[in-house]
Amino acid sequence: MTSTLAVEFDREWRIVLERVKQSQDLADLHELLNKWRHTAYMEMHEPGSYYRMLAKAEQITRTGANPDAGSFEDMTELVRRRQASA
């Protein structure tokens, strides 16, 4: 994990830890650790993937469209084929 990601994790950790102290509920802490476990795994196998995903999300939010997305009909057909082969 890059030092930039470590700084981001530490920032989120502090925020969530304060929230958990107030609520006495560990659910937010478990959610944070689960998110970062997946992020760390993803970064080990594809360095930079986390920031590429954030950039993609920003692009979709800004434009309101995902240029790489398949059509609804394509996704429906893919699901149908996968269900038929299961």
Secondary structure, 3 states (H helix, E strand, C coil): CCHHHHHHHHHHHHHHHHHHHHHCCCHHHHHHHHHHHHHHHHHHHCCCHHHHHHHHHHHHHHHCCCCCCCCHHHHHHHHHHHHHHC
